[in-house]
């Protein structure tokens, strides 16, 4: 593994590196601590905010490139801690005031073009969209609204790309191989099992519900009909099922990042099937690469 800041190599100086992402968040992050002390005999590599930082795997493939957003040091210490974020950091920091119209990929190109941000790969899906921001939406929110659920935004080097969730299987994880520990969570805290459809006067004109979830009691929200939209379809999109997730602790695999999928083969825990990675944290320390993955089932069984 190599850690490069501008043209400075920190590979022999770092103590630990953490590389993380979450498909609900905007940017992948990197934090690292490295040895630095003036007059100590340790090579003096100074990192400053705004520097470009890149992480490479053992095959010299670049896995992360971003900008240093924070540097921490102390007079008495012998280490410096740096935090960095990839290009998606800018997508979450910049708000827009504009009406974007066209296909999802056309909106992606338009909003990124407004900020001179490069676009990488993306799916082309049919249908025209209109995304309106009066200054309250970020670039990331505009792209997310244009593509809708089932897609995730990621950094491809210095470019912004979009992919279909779970379309790429990153690894097979087995209890007899690289799986170290599993923690489970099952929750109805965010469940919505009934949506009342309202007209402009607040009158109930219909409802949609998940009948099988009513065993937990009624958990209801409302939806006001919108012009030129299918009220039933929009309301169904607001229903929320129980959340059944788990987190895995495994030996590290560079390809296991948020938005991709893994096959889990662990009969002892009843986990057999395809899972989407919802969040990931990779830690590199003392020559060991470990990762923690949050996953949710796609096809169990």
Buried (B, 14 or more C-beta within 10 A) or exposed (E): BBBBBEEBEBEEBBBBBBBBBBBEBBBBBBBBBBBBBEEEEBEEBEBEEEBBBBBBBEEEEEBBBBBBBEBEBEEEEEBBBBBBBBBBBBBBEBBBEBEBBBBBBBBBBBBBEBEEBEBBEBBEBEEEBEBEBEEEBBBBBBBBBBBEEEBBBBBBBEBBBBBEBBBEEBBEBBBEEBBEEBEEEEEBEEBBBBBBBBEEEEEEEBBBBBEEBEEEEEBEEBBEBEEEEEBBEBBBBEBBEBEEBBBBBBEBBBEBBBBBBBBBBBEEEEBEBBBBBBBBBBBBEEEEBBBBBBBBBBEEE
